[in-house]
Amino acid sequence: MGKKCRRKASLTMNPPLFATESMNTTACSALPYTHDPSVKVGRIQNFVSWSPDMVPDAAKGGCLGLEYFCFDGDSLWESSNEARAELAISELEKLGLATRDQIRGSRVVRQPKAYPVYDDQYRNIVDIIRAELAESYPNLHFVGRNGMHKYNNQDHAMMTAMLTVDNIIADRAIRDVWSVNEDAEYHESADEVPSVASGLRCVPARAALQ
Ligand SMILES: Cc1cc2nc3c(=O)[nH]c(=O)nc-3n(C[C@H](O)[C@H](O)[C@H](O)COP(=O)(O)OP(=O)(O)OC[C@H]3O[C@@H](n4cnc5c(N)ncnc54)[C@H](O)[C@@H]3O)c2cc1C
């Protein structure tokens, strides 16, 4: 593989960190995002609201998953499990979702490479990798979220695989898998795909230092 392909290593992945709290109440909706700037938790889900089978004993209470967005090596990622659990408990209290005495236990899970990050470099790097692999390995297909470094939801990640099967069976690119993404509908023919469905994203620009 040529030198340019190794630049894939610099694509940024954002690993979230989960602190799961087992508690003796089920009062909370399924998946609220938190927009309160006074807390660090990004998303909270109550697993029992998805299904009672997702918690050990639904009759005794629920199990909340608190999601913290961070980067490999930052202070949130590096802090101890005890500190993480304490932060989660204090933020549950602050948000009024539970009191400390309702919490029966906790578990911290660090999940690396969970989210493809759209920084100001990613598009260029993905283009370089795509071009070089298409030239050197034309029968190598990219599908899925991390496979394409695209922030796809599950249905769109699966669709890229299904359309790739069509391409493999046809032995040519009759489907444009790169036009599938989380906020654009897939269009049947690559010729008809408008630019808005091309997978282009607006990315935040770096502020100029004064
Ligand atoms: C925290 C979180 C919440 C999400 N919430 C939602 C949601 O509510 N709704 C939604 O639609 N989507 C959601 N998503 C996105 C959804 O999970 C992904 O879009 C989807 O799982 C991507 O499917 P995939 O097949 O591309 O990758 P994955 O599901 O990640 O599958 C890739 C598989 O490849 C395996 N693998 C990796 N490397 C190797 C290797 N070298 N050899 C063999 N196997 C390997 C992995 O173990 C994994 O099983 C969420 C994602 C995250 C991280």
The ligand as a Gaussian input file, in Angstrom:
#p B3LYP/6-31G(d) Opt

LIG

0 1
 C      -23.002000       5.118000      21.488000
 C      -23.647000       4.906000      20.146000
 C      -25.015000       5.087000      20.025000
 C      -25.632000       4.878000      18.797000
 N      -26.984000       5.047000      18.698000
 C      -27.598000       4.775000      17.523000
 C      -29.019000       4.880000      17.418000
 O      -29.717000       5.189000      18.381000
 N      -29.597000       4.617000      16.205000
 C      -28.857000       4.248000      15.109000
 O      -29.434000       4.011000      14.043000
 N      -27.508000       4.154000      15.189000
 C      -26.877000       4.405000      16.362000
 N      -25.516000       4.321000      16.454000
 C      -24.778000       4.014000      15.230000
 C      -24.770000       2.536000      14.888000
 O      -24.337000       1.821000      16.016000
 C      -23.804000       2.363000      13.733000
 O      -24.205000       3.160000      12.645000
 C      -23.774000       0.937000      13.252000
 O      -23.529000       0.031000      14.313000
 C      -22.655000       0.811000      12.239000
 O      -22.661000      -0.510000      11.742000
 P      -21.338000      -1.097000      11.130000
 O      -21.685000      -2.460000      10.646000
 O      -20.750000      -0.123000      10.160000
 O      -20.263000      -1.168000      12.323000
 P      -20.313000      -1.954000      13.696000
 O      -21.710000      -2.165000      14.170000
 O      -19.359000      -1.193000      14.572000
 O      -19.723000      -3.369000      13.307000
 C      -18.365000      -3.540000      12.994000
 C      -17.966000      -4.915000      13.486000
 O      -16.654000      -5.220000      13.016000
 C      -15.939000      -5.808000      14.057000
 N      -14.508000      -5.627000      13.772000
 C      -13.793000      -4.482000      13.847000
 N      -12.518000      -4.695000      13.483000
 C      -12.438000      -5.990000      13.164000
 C      -11.370000      -6.822000      12.709000
 N      -10.157000      -6.330000      12.497000
 N      -11.635000      -8.114000      12.462000
 C      -12.892000      -8.621000      12.650000
 N      -13.932000      -7.884000      13.081000
 C      -13.699000      -6.586000      13.324000
 C      -16.409000      -5.123000      15.298000
 O      -16.162000      -5.909000      16.450000
 C      -17.902000      -4.978000      15.010000
 O      -18.628000      -6.106000      15.459000
 C      -24.862000       4.504000      17.674000
 C      -23.494000       4.327000      17.800000
 C      -22.887000       4.526000      19.030000
 C      -21.397000       4.298000      19.150000

